[in-house]
Amino acid sequence: MIQLPDSYQEYLDGKDEKFVQTIRPILMQSAADKLHGVRVIYNPGLTGHQAHLDETLPYGTIMEDID
């Protein structure tokens, strides 16, 4: 089973379940590859939160952004 790095687990701590379910698959993908970090984007009024691998971020890093 894939283990999330501490930085990802700490990021998820205290977040609501819907948010966690939305971004956890991308965090798991990042943890499996161990190549890139994750960018979490908030799009107010449209889709809410989205996450994707970001080649510009080192593995274990999460960056929040607004679209």
N, C-alpha and C positions, 0 to 999 in steps of 0.2 A: 504494500500500500504506500502511496506517495505521502510523504510528510511535508507539511507546510513549514517554511522557515519561521523562526520566531517573529520576525518583522511582520509577516503576513498575518499570523495568528493574533498578534497584538493589535493590528489594524482592525481586525474583525471583532475584537472584544467590545461589547457594549452596543454593537450595531443591531438594528432590527432584523428579524429573520428574512423578510423579503429582500432587503439589501444584500444580505449574506448569500442568499440563494442566487441572486443575480450575478454577483461577481466571483463567487467561489470557483466555478468551472475554469475561469481564466487564471485564477491564482493556482489552481491545480495543474493547469497546462504549463504555466511558468515554472512551477516546482518540478515538474517532470522533465522539462528541457534543461533547466538551470542555465539558460542563456540570456534571458531578457527580463526586465522589470515589467510592471503593469501600470497602465494609465487608466484611472477611473474618471469618467467624464459625466458631468451632470448637465442635462439638457432641460432647463426649466420649462414646464408646460407641455413638453412633447413626449419624450420617451422616458424621462426620469434618468436613472443611472445606467451607464454602460461601461464595460471594461474591455480592454484589449491589450495584447502584448505590445510593448514599445521597445524597439531595437535601440533607442537612444538612452534607455535606462538600464543600469546594471541589475543583474538578478538580485532579488530580495528587496528591491525598491518599489514603492508605490507612490505615484504622483497623482494628485487630484487636480482636475481642470474643469472649467465651465465652457460649454460649447455655445 
